[in-house]
Amino acid sequence: MTRRQENEFLKRMEAAKSNNIIVPEKMTLSSEIRGVYGFFAIKGDEEVLFYIGKSNNIFNRMFSGGHIYHYLRGVRKTDVQKRMAYYLENGYKIEVRILKEVEYVGDSFIQDANRLALAELEEIVNQQSKGFCITDDMLSEAVKKKSEEKAWNDLFREKKYKQA
């Protein structure tokens, strides 16, 4: 990485901080943390987890063409960016947390990729059981939305199963 690129990342990190977007101290230019992260909106005693994601490099996911980088540039296309704007405009601070680090094992790409995907899915299911992150953008990438949603609707509309 060039000195110019490094300075640009440092500016982005400072801009995030000045916009009440907090990232963990251990998440740095050189951290290369692979794992699952969460976006929390915090105001007083209230804490709302509104997004869970995964990345091979969480720092890059935030600051190199990802969530925080686009937000700081004024992009409001994704649900994450829109929620960040909503919460910040309503007096919350946004805190990014590393929920689980997932190291590479190195046995195969497929297995390493699936371990990361599974860690993300486990965290989503865990948080949804607590009432958080029940939104369309928190649907697992493994779900075939169109066909599975139709089958689910058919089952529950016809009352074949009782809803929980």
C-alpha positions in Angstrom: 0.0 0.0 0.0 1.3 3.4 -0.9 1.6 6.2 1.6 -1.1 8.1 -0.3 -3.5 5.2 0.0 -2.7 4.8 3.7 -3.4 8.5 4.2 -6.7 8.2 2.4 -7.8 5.3 4.6 -6.8 7.3 7.7 -9.0 10.2 6.5 -11.9 7.8 6.0 -11.5 6.4 9.5 -11.4 9.9 10.9 -14.5 11.0 8.9 -16.3 8.0 10.2 -15.4 8.9 13.8 -16.5 12.5 13.3 -19.9 11.2 12.0 -20.4 9.1 15.1 -19.5 5.8 13.4 -17.3 3.9 15.7 -15.1 0.9 14.7 -13.1 -1.3 17.0 -9.6 -0.2 17.8 -8.2 -3.5 16.6 -9.6 -2.9 13.2 -6.8 -1.2 11.4 -5.2 -0.9 7.9 -3.1 -4.0 8.6 -5.5 -6.0 10.7 -6.9 -8.3 8.0 -9.6 -9.6 10.3 -11.8 -12.3 8.7 -15.1 -12.9 10.2 -18.6 -11.7 11.1 -19.4 -8.2 12.0 -22.5 -6.3 13.2 -23.8 -2.7 12.9 -25.3 -1.4 16.2 -27.3 1.8 16.6 -26.8 3.1 20.2 -28.6 5.9 22.0 -28.5 6.0 25.8 -29.4 2.6 27.1 -31.0 1.6 23.7 -29.0 -0.7 21.5 -30.3 -2.0 18.1 -28.4 -4.5 16.0 -29.5 -3.7 12.5 -27.1 -5.5 10.2 -24.9 -8.6 10.3 -22.3 -9.3 7.5 -19.2 -11.3 6.8 -16.0 -10.5 5.1 -12.5 -11.9 4.4 -11.2 -8.5 5.5 -13.6 -6.5 7.7 -11.5 -3.3 7.5 -11.6 -3.3 3.7 -15.3 -4.2 3.7 -15.9 -1.0 5.7 -13.5 1.5 4.2 -12.5 0.2 0.7 -15.6 0.5 -1.4 -17.9 -0.9 1.4 -20.5 0.1 3.9 -18.8 3.1 5.7 -16.9 4.3 2.6 -20.1 4.5 0.5 -22.1 6.1 3.4 -19.5 8.8 3.8 -19.7 9.5 0.0 -23.5 10.1 0.3 -24.6 6.8 -1.2 -28.0 5.6 0.2 -28.9 2.7 -2.0 -28.7 -0.3 0.3 -30.7 -1.0 3.4 -27.5 -0.7 5.5 -26.8 2.8 4.2 -30.4 3.9 4.7 -30.5 2.6 8.2 -27.2 4.2 9.1 -28.6 7.5 7.8 -31.8 7.1 9.7 -30.2 6.3 13.0 -27.5 9.0 12.8 -30.1 11.6 11.8 -32.1 10.6 15.0 -29.2 11.0 17.4 -27.8 7.5 17.6 -24.2 6.6 17.1 -23.3 3.6 15.0 -20.9 1.0 16.3 -19.3 -1.7 14.2 -18.4 -4.8 16.2 -16.5 -7.9 15.3 -18.9 -10.6 16.4 -16.8 -13.6 15.5 -13.3 -14.0 13.9 -13.1 -16.9 11.5 -9.5 -18.0 10.7 -8.6 -19.7 7.4 -7.9 -23.4 7.9 -6.4 -23.9 4.4 -7.9 -27.3 3.6 -9.9 -26.0 0.6 -11.5 -22.8 -0.6 -14.9 -24.3 -0.5 -14.6 -25.4 3.1 -13.0 -22.1 4.2 -15.7 -20.1 2.4 -18.5 -22.2 3.9 -17.1 -21.9 7.4 -17.3 -18.1 7.1 -20.8 -18.3 5.6 -21.9 -20.6 8.4 -20.5 -18.3 11.1 -22.5 -15.5 9.6 -25.7 -17.5 9.4 -25.4 -18.8 13.0 -25.0 -15.2 14.2 -28.0 -14.1 12.1 -30.2 -16.9 13.5 -29.0 -16.2 17.0 -29.8 -12.5 16.8 -33.2 -13.1 15.0 -34.2 -15.3 17.9 -33.7 -12.1 20.0 -35.9 -10.1 17.6 -33.1 -8.3 15.7 -32.2 -8.3 12.0 -35.6 -9.6 10.7 -35.4 -7.8 7.4 -35.0 -8.8 3.8 -31.3 -8.0 3.7 -30.8 -10.5 6.5 -32.0 -13.4 4.5 -29.2 -16.0 4.0 -27.5 -16.1 0.6 -28.2 -19.9 0.7 -32.0 -19.3 0.5 -33.7 -19.4 -2.9 -36.0 -16.6 -2.0 -38.6 -16.8 -4.8 -39.3 -20.6 -4.6 -38.8 -21.0 -0.8 -41.0 -18.0 0.1 -43.7 -19.3 -2.2 -43.6 -22.7 -0.5 -43.6 -21.1 2.9 -46.6 -18.9 2.1 -48.5 -21.8 0.6 -48.0 -23.8 3.8 -49.0 -21.1 6.2 -51.8 -19.6 4.2 -53.4 -23.0 3.9 -52.9 -23.5 7.6 -51.1 -26.8 7.1 -48.8 -25.8 9.9 -49.4 -23.6 12.9 -47.2 -20.6 13.1 -45.0 -20.2 16.2 
